[in-house]
Amino acid sequence: MTTADQSQLARATAYFVCDMGCPHCDSCVSLGPMIVTSGTARIAVDDRGEGPATPALLIHAGVTDKRSWWPLIELLSPHRRCIAYDARGSGETTASPEDVSLTGDAIAVLDACGVERAVVIAASMGGRTAIDLALAHPERVAALVLIGAGISGSPGVDVNPPEQERLFAAVEATEEAGDLELLNRLEAWLWLDGTAAAEGRVGGEVRELFLAMNAIALASPDLGELMPEPAWPRLEQVDCPTLVIVGSLDLDDVRHDAHTLADRVPRSRFVELAGTAHLPHMEADPTCREIIADFLADKVR
């Protein structure tokens, strides 16, 4: 099947219904949800927006799902096709346990959508997948936008601040006790608020959405993963324009990795967002969205 045929099939099988929670979805062209098969997984994909610009593939954090991207998609979709999907164990995607490559899932989504090359916008665990994708398939990645990104093979930091260690200990004890409701609340503090901030710093609909998304991830069994060659020793090989974003309230090891990316990825730009934690795009931080839009306008047509 040709790329054009794949694209036509993907669009023809989509349901024309917006289910991302975007309150202004009339402002974008929605091709609706679709299902992409990768191994045993049935990956839930939302494909919306249009325009001449290079399409964007959005890969969410492990504690969220594709709905976390709606503030950014609302901004980008009038001029750029935006493809967001639920990773295994998240959102509406279903899968059986198997050893698979998460970069393979990303390639399956691009292929099903008929996209040869994309800007990859990714957060946290999704950022790790995006970096691995850029190293394994550089011809498919036009640029990277990495938000609080993980890095496969990262050694992390040796010592964390006391407030982080206390919350880590509480999370570990709650995991052992099997109290998923309390664990969800603690992870909202950890990832959404930031450990240096008071619990509940981010409230309202954003917090409710985080709790709903992370509840799905917490209830998911371990689905397995085939780990790629670590990216940490190969960061200098990432050969595309890269925007590195991290919140000032994020964890020390995440901020350390962000600085490492900025230092070692040749064509990178670094931005630290004051007063935000691990998910500034989900907070609908206007500075975060403007920085991403400006970077894409400047680096990727």
N, C-alpha and C positions, 0 to 999 in steps of 0.2 A: 504493500500500500504506500502510495506517495505521501509526502508531507502534506500536500494540499488535501488529499483524501482523508488523512488522519484528522486534520483540522476541521474539515466539513463534518466528519462523523462525530467528533467531539461536540461540536456546536449543535448538530441535529438531535443528539440524544440528551441535551440539557433540558431541564425543566425551568421554565421562565418564571421563577419565584425567588424573591430575595429572602434569604434566611440568615443573614449575617448580623442582624440586629442594627443595621445602619439606619438611623432615623431620617436620613436624607437621600435614600436610595433612588429617588426620582431624578437626582442630579447626575446619575451615572447610567451607562448602558449595561444592563445585567443580562448575561447569558445564563445565569442561574446555576444551581448545583448540578454536578455530574459525578459519576463514579468511574474511577480509573483502577484497573486491576494490576497489582504488582505482587507476584508470588501468591500467598493466600490472602493478601490484603485487598480489601475494597476501599479505596482511598476516596474520601469525600472532598471534592474540589469545587471552589467557586471561581468563576471566570467572569469578570466584568470590566467595563471600560473599553475605550477604543482610542485610536489616534496613531499618528505616524511614529511616535517615539518607541524605542526598544521596549518590549514587554517586560513586566516585573513579575518575578516569582517570589512569593512571600512565605517564609518558613518560620513558624511560631516557636515560642519557648515551651519547654516541657510542662510547665504549670498552666498553660493556656491552650487555646486552639485557634482556628482561623478567624474566629470572631474578634480576637484581640486587635486585628488590623483595620477594623472599619474606619477609625478616624483618619488613618493615612490613606486608605483606599478612596475615601471621600474626596481627599485633596488631589490625588494623582489620576483617578479614573477618567476625568473629563478629557485628558490628553494622552493617556497611556493605558494599555491593557494590563490589568492586574489579576494575577492568578494566585489564589491562596488555597492551601489544602490542610486537612487535618492529618497530622502524623499518626503513626501507629500508637494505639493506646490513648488517643485524644479525640474529642469531638464525636463526629459521626462515623469515623473510619472504623471498620471491623477487620480483625486479623486473628489468625491462629499463631501460636508460638512457633517460630522458625528462626534460624540464623540467616539474617538478611543484611544487606547494606542499605543504610538510610539514604545514601547518595543514589542508590538504584531506584528508590521510590521517587526521588526528585526527578531523575531522568525519565521515569515512566510518566510522570505528570507532564513534563515538557513535551515528550513525544506525543502523548494523547491529545495535547492542545495544539500540536503542529508548530511548536516554537523551537527554532534552531538555537537561538541565543537570547539570553535574558539577563537583566539586572536582577541579582539575587539580594533581597532584603530579608534579614534574618535576625532573630533574637535568641540569646542564651544557647540552649541545646540546638536550636535551629541554626545558630551562628556556627556552631561546630560542624554541622552538616554542610553548611554553605562553604566553609573554608576547605573541607575535604573535597567538595564538588569542584571547586576552582582548581585544586591541585590535580584531581583525577581526570577532569574533563575541561581544561581551560578554554577550549573552543566553544563551550556552551555558556560561558559566563562573561558578560560584557563588563560588569562592575559588581562590586560588593558593597552593601551597607550592613554593617555589623553592629548590633546593639547589645551591649553586655554579653558579648559572644564567649562561648566556651571554645577551647582549643584541644583537640585530641592530643594526648601525651603531655599536657601541661603539668608541671610539678607542683603547681599551687604555691602557697606561701607557708612558711614554717610556723608563724605566730599570728593569731588573730586578736583583735581587741576584745576586752572582757565582755562587752555587751553581745558581741557575736558568739563567743564561746558559750555564754549562758543560754542564748536562744538555740544554738546547735544542740546543746545538751537536752533542752526541753523537747525539741523535735525528735531526737533519738529516743528519749524515754516514751514519748507518745506513740511513736512508731511501734516500739516493742509492746506497748499496752494494747495496740490495735484500735485506738480511739480516732477514727478517721475524721470525725467532725472537729475535734480539738486540733488535730494535725492540720486540717485545712485552715483553721483560724491562725495557727502559728505560722504556716507557710505564707499566708497573706501578709502577716507582719514582716516576715523575712524578705519576701520578694517584692511585694507591692509597696509597703511603707518604707522599708529599709530599717536595719537594726538600730541605727543611730537616731531614728525618729520614734515618736510615740506610736503605739499601736492605734490604728484607725486614722493615720495621717491622710490616707486616701479613702474617701467614703462614697456614699451614694451608689449610683448605678454601676460605676466602675468596679467598686468592691464587690457588689452583688454578682457581677459578671465573672470576676476572677474566681469567686467561691464556687460558682456553678461550673466553670470550666475545669478548675483544679479538682473538684469532686469526681469528675469523670476520670481524670488521670490517676488519682489516688486509688480508685476502685478497680483500675485495670490490672490484670496479672502481668507478670514479666513475659514479654513477647519475644525476647531474644534479639541479639544484634551481632552481626559479623563486623568486628572492629576493623577499620581501615588502617593502613600504615600511619603512624602518628604524624600529625601535621607540625608539631612543635619544632622539630629540627629542620623543617623544610619551609618555614614561613617566607624566607627570602625568595622562594620560587613562585609565590603568588604574584601573577603578572597581569593585574588589571587595576584600574582605579578603585581605591578602597576607602570608604568612609568608616571610621571607627568612632562609635558613640558609647559613652558610659555615664551613668548618673553618679553624682558626688556622694549619694547615700547608699550606693551599691556595696556589696561585700568586698573586702580587701583583696581576695584572690581574683575576683572578677575585674576589679580595677587594675590590678597588677597585670593580668593578661591583656587588658585593653592597651595599656602603655607598651607592653611587649609587641603587640601587633603594630602599633604606630611606629615603633623603633625599627622593626625588622621587615615589614612589608614595604617594598620599595616605593610604591606609588600611593601611599596612604595619607590620609588627613585625619587628625585626632580632634575630637570635641568632647569636653566634659560638661555635662548639664547640671548646673547648680540646683539643689533642692529636689532632685528626682532620684529614684532608686533603680531597680532592675528593669522596669517596663515603662520607660517614659513615653513611648508611642501609645501605650494603652491608656495612660493618664491624659492623652490628648494634649500633651505639652506643646504649645504653639511653637516654641523655639525648636523642638525636636523635628516637628513636621516641616518647618521652614528650611532648616538646615538640610534635610533630606531632599526636599524639592529643589533647592538651589544647587546642591551637589549634582543631582541627576541632570538638571538643565545645563550645567556647565561641562560635565564629563561624558554624558551619554545622551545621544540624540535619539 
